[in-house]
Amino acid sequence: MAIVSKHSKHWRVFGASVTGKAHLDKNIPCQDAHAHALVNGVLVAIVCDGAGSARLSQQGAQFVAAHTVQALAGRLEQGATVQDLHDGALAGTLAQIRAALDDIARAANATLDDYASTVVGVVMGADNGFFFHLGDGLGVAQLGDGGELISLPANGEYANETYFISGERWREQLRLLAIPHAVRGVVLMSDGCMPFAMSKHNAALYAPFMDAVQGYLRTVESVELGNAALASTLADPRTHQITGDDKTLLLALRA
């Protein structure tokens, strides 16, 4: 999903969510979602990964991704700054999204946990911004000097445990990471992409893969063609040998 204002010339944003082999084999739809908006040169983007154990997590991920971006874009359009979002408006927005999801759950005779989803997102202006993060997934800000600022996944006590917006302690688990400098690109991904898009121990983007992907996207004629190529790359059967998980990759490149 994309919501793009008329002031979008500063960024080219590409994204794809594809179903992993484990879900293909069981005829389960992709439980990842992504969305972005561009408002007066400010990028808002998000990737959500629905919990595999939650029966309505596909709907949860889609709802959280779409409505968080819409709400944050609306605040920016009404005059909020990147700093305003960092200093409290972001957390307030997530609280509203969570409450709305709870209302949907009650109406569907379900629970909030049935819609469990992780969140990794970014708000990025011309010179500064921040990541916001609940649970796993990963964000990378590519700095102008060639360095990378990484928002790492957070998991619970056990290897297969993570944190969700549906959790009672979500505010304690919400992490903000400031991006104090201008960037040449931002990458968001669900944990299904990390085995081949990140280097060992998530220390950096895995250059042999990411350089090729970004190099192509910088030259592609249209965002639509880029999105299709990105989806094809993520759905390549060779990735099934690496991970059976759903895979979402969102790349925002400075034009």
MIPA-681592 format. One line per field, with one value per residue (C-alpha): x, y, z; residue in one letter. Coordinates in pm, 1 decimal, always signed. Layout:
N
X	[X:...]
Y	[Y:...]
Z	[Z:...]
resn	[A:...]
***
This chain:
255
X	[+0.0:+127.5:-9.5:+193.1:+150.6:+232.6:+557.0:+719.0:+1009.8:+1269.9:+1217.2:+1153.6:+994.9:+967.6:+811.4:+696.8:+547.6:+555.8:+436.6:+702.4:+727.3:+594.0:+270.5:+259.5:+274.8:-21.1:-215.3:-188.6:-177.7:+111.2:+89.9:+326.1:+217.8:+383.0:+278.2:+431.7:+344.7:+534.7:+425.9:+615.7:+937.7:+894.1:+889.4:+665.2:+705.2:+622.4:+656.8:+434.1:+467.0:+161.2:+222.4:+215.1:+29.7:-246.9:-546.2:-621.4:-268.4:-286.5:-569.5:-384.6:-68.1:-261.2:-468.5:-173.6:+41.2:-223.9:-376.7:-51.1:+81.8:-246.8:-258.2:+104.1:+71.6:-238.5:-53.1:+225.6:-26.9:-178.4:+157.3:+324.1:+702.4:+926.0:+1026.8:+661.4:+607.8:+921.6:+830.4:+493.4:+263.4:+396.8:+321.5:-17.7:-94.4:-2.0:-225.1:-516.3:-444.8:-430.0:-761.0:-927.0:-798.6:-938.1:-1279.6:-1258.5:-1167.6:-1462.5:-1703.2:-1567.2:-1597.1:-1218.8:-938.7:-673.8:-410.2:-578.1:-450.6:-95.4:+163.2:+512.9:+600.8:+915.2:+881.8:+1055.0:+979.2:+1251.9:+1280.5:+1545.8:+1806.0:+1684.7:+1428.7:+1377.2:+1289.8:+1000.4:+1007.8:+804.1:+939.6:+1144.9:+1201.0:+1482.2:+1548.7:+1863.3:+1939.3:+2210.0:+2408.9:+2575.1:+2923.6:+2865.8:+2785.0:+2466.7:+2244.5:+2055.0:+1740.0:+1779.4:+1507.4:+1402.3:+1287.8:+1169.4:+1322.3:+1281.0:+1410.5:+1066.2:+918.3:+886.6:+676.7:+353.1:+141.5:-134.8:+71.1:-26.7:+325.1:+361.5:+451.0:+745.5:+860.6:+825.2:+1171.4:+1262.5:+1603.5:+1699.9:+1852.0:+2041.4:+2173.9:+2053.6:+2039.2:+2076.0:+1836.8:+1625.2:+1554.3:+1282.0:+1235.4:+1045.8:+1250.8:+1201.1:+1439.9:+1712.6:+1892.4:+1984.1:+1952.5:+2171.5:+2527.4:+2625.5:+2480.0:+2281.5:+2591.8:+2524.8:+2326.5:+2453.9:+2620.0:+2617.6:+2238.8:+2142.4:+2382.1:+2238.7:+1879.3:+1931.1:+2144.0:+1862.1:+1590.9:+1783.0:+1766.7:+1421.3:+1177.4:+884.1:+806.9:+557.3:+827.0:+1057.8:+794.6:+728.5:+1098.9:+1142.3:+850.0:+995.0:+1331.8:+1179.3:+966.6:+1259.2:+1255.0:+1618.5:+1504.9:+1302.5:+1629.5:+1721.0:+1390.5:+1031.4:+901.1:+700.9:+925.8:+875.2:+1131.4:+1071.8:+1341.5:+1327.0:+1594.9:+1681.1:+1606.7]
Y	[+0.0:+347.2:+691.9:+946.6:+1322.6:+1556.1:+1644.6:+1304.0:+1389.6:+1349.2:+974.0:+666.0:+396.7:+29.1:-253.7:-612.5:-874.9:-1237.2:-1563.8:-1795.5:-2163.2:-2273.0:-2087.6:-2185.1:-2551.6:-2506.6:-2269.1:-1991.9:-1631.5:-1395.8:-1250.4:-958.7:-611.4:-280.4:+76.1:+417.9:+780.8:+1090.9:+1425.3:+1741.8:+1544.7:+1348.1:+971.5:+756.5:+382.0:+64.2:-312.9:-537.6:-911.8:-1094.1:-1360.0:-1709.5:-1832.9:-1570.6:-1672.7:-1324.9:-1187.2:-1120.9:-876.7:-731.7:-663.4:-504.6:-287.5:-168.1:-92.2:+99.3:+293.6:+384.9:+537.5:+716.9:+859.7:+975.9:+1126.9:+1308.3:+1456.4:+1577.7:+1732.3:+1917.8:+2070.6:+1825.0:+1799.4:+1495.1:+1594.5:+1617.6:+1259.2:+1144.6:+1325.1:+1161.3:+1178.7:+848.0:+661.8:+828.9:+722.7:+360.5:+368.4:+482.5:+213.6:-50.9:+69.0:+61.5:-291.9:-392.4:-259.6:-466.1:-773.7:-730.0:-685.4:-1004.8:-1201.0:-1230.8:-1106.5:-845.8:-1119.7:-1281.9:-983.0:-981.7:-807.1:-669.1:-317.5:-167.7:+176.4:+500.6:+871.8:+1047.2:+1412.4:+1592.5:+1600.5:+1376.6:+1117.9:+807.0:+439.8:+304.0:-62.9:-329.9:-682.8:-834.1:-712.7:-470.6:-119.3:+25.4:+391.1:+426.7:+735.2:+972.4:+877.2:+511.9:+405.6:+235.5:+292.5:-26.8:-74.8:-434.1:-688.1:-745.2:-1084.2:-1227.3:-1485.1:-1765.3:-1791.3:-1802.2:-1526.3:-1161.7:-855.6:-738.8:-425.9:-638.1:-707.1:-549.1:-412.2:-273.6:+76.9:-58.6:-257.7:+27.3:+147.5:+472.0:+515.7:+863.0:+912.6:+1238.9:+1285.3:+1293.1:+952.9:+821.4:+535.3:+351.0:-23.0:-194.7:-571.2:-847.4:-1117.7:-1346.4:-1131.7:-1105.1:-1434.7:-1314.0:-933.4:-888.9:-998.1:-1222.1:-1114.0:-841.0:-622.4:-462.8:-501.6:-800.1:-615.5:-890.8:-901.8:-547.0:-365.5:-555.7:-488.1:-119.4:-73.7:-205.3:-6.6:+317.4:+266.3:+113.4:+320.3:+306.0:+216.1:-42.3:-224.8:-204.7:-347.2:-636.1:-713.7:-695.9:-933.9:-1174.7:-1165.5:-1236.4:-1517.6:-1686.2:-2057.8:-2027.2:-1824.4:-2126.1:-2301.7:-2016.8:-1948.2:-2069.6:-1744.9:-1471.5:-1196.7:-819.4:-569.2:-193.5:+31.3:+410.7:+568.1:+934.9:+1045.6]
Z	[+0.0:-83.8:-8.6:-201.0:-185.6:-471.1:-293.9:-342.2:-570.5:-295.8:-257.6:-466.2:-253.0:-345.9:-150.3:-176.3:+54.2:-59.5:+90.0:+230.6:+149.3:+486.9:+414.7:+47.8:+147.1:+382.8:+154.6:+414.6:+284.3:+348.6:+698.7:+628.4:+520.9:+436.5:+363.0:+310.0:+253.9:+147.5:+291.7:+196.4:+158.3:+482.4:+444.8:+663.9:+608.5:+795.8:+776.7:+989.2:+1043.8:+1173.1:+1435.6:+1290.8:+1597.9:+1573.8:+1361.6:+1223.1:+1209.5:+834.9:+898.8:+1196.3:+1000.2:+714.5:+947.4:+1155.3:+849.4:+656.6:+941.5:+1115.3:+795.2:+725.9:+1077.1:+1082.0:+734.4:+851.4:+1146.6:+918.3:+679.8:+975.3:+1062.3:+1297.8:+1265.3:+1268.3:+1621.1:+1728.7:+1616.8:+1798.2:+2118.6:+2171.8:+1871.7:+1737.1:+2059.2:+2077.4:+1722.5:+1793.3:+2100.5:+1882.9:+1622.9:+1894.5:+2043.1:+1700.5:+1644.4:+1982.3:+1875.7:+1556.2:+1758.1:+1993.7:+1701.9:+1544.4:+1870.9:+1870.0:+2094.3:+2033.5:+2043.0:+1740.9:+1538.6:+1680.6:+1464.8:+1497.9:+1381.3:+1232.6:+1080.8:+1003.2:+989.3:+789.5:+697.3:+496.6:+774.5:+1055.8:+1156.1:+1366.9:+1360.8:+1568.3:+1651.8:+1829.2:+1817.1:+1539.2:+1185.7:+1113.0:+985.1:+827.5:+758.8:+494.0:+587.2:+346.8:+464.7:+377.1:+732.1:+848.6:+1149.7:+1234.0:+1438.6:+1549.9:+1628.3:+1988.1:+2103.8:+2429.6:+2657.9:+2403.2:+2048.2:+1888.1:+2104.9:+2010.3:+2095.3:+1933.2:+1931.0:+2082.7:+2394.3:+2725.0:+2774.8:+2422.7:+2544.1:+2743.8:+2441.2:+2189.5:+2088.4:+1913.6:+1750.2:+1637.1:+1290.8:+1343.6:+990.4:+630.9:+462.2:+108.3:+170.3:+424.4:+429.2:+631.0:+637.4:+813.2:+978.8:+679.3:+474.1:+733.8:+653.4:+302.8:+321.8:+631.5:+703.8:+994.3:+1330.4:+1150.1:+1156.9:+815.6:+497.6:+298.6:+11.8:-256.1:-237.0:-143.1:-377.0:-672.3:-567.1:-499.0:-809.6:-1025.4:-845.5:-894.9:-1272.8:-1319.1:-1525.3:-1285.6:-927.6:-1052.6:-1248.1:-949.1:-716.2:-954.1:-983.2:-606.0:-550.9:-806.7:-633.3:-291.0:-432.4:-608.2:-516.1:-410.0:-108.5:+8.8:+83.4:+318.3:+493.2:+486.4:+633.6:+461.6:+329.9:+311.9:+191.9:+164.8:+19.8:+12.6:-203.8:-229.0:-583.5]
resn	[M:A:I:V:S:K:H:S:K:H:W:R:V:F:G:A:S:V:T:G:K:A:H:L:D:K:N:I:P:C:Q:D:A:H:A:H:A:L:V:N:G:V:L:V:A:I:V:C:D:G:A:G:S:A:R:L:S:Q:Q:G:A:Q:F:V:A:A:H:T:V:Q:A:L:A:G:R:L:E:Q:G:A:T:V:Q:D:L:H:D:G:A:L:A:G:T:L:A:Q:I:R:A:A:L:D:D:I:A:R:A:A:N:A:T:L:D:D:Y:A:S:T:V:V:G:V:V:M:G:A:D:N:G:F:F:F:H:L:G:D:G:L:G:V:A:Q:L:G:D:G:G:E:L:I:S:L:P:A:N:G:E:Y:A:N:E:T:Y:F:I:S:G:E:R:W:R:E:Q:L:R:L:L:A:I:P:H:A:V:R:G:V:V:L:M:S:D:G:C:M:P:F:A:M:S:K:H:N:A:A:L:Y:A:P:F:M:D:A:V:Q:G:Y:L:R:T:V:E:S:V:E:L:G:N:A:A:L:A:S:T:L:A:D:P:R:T:H:Q:I:T:G:D:D:K:T:L:L:L:A:L:R:A]
***
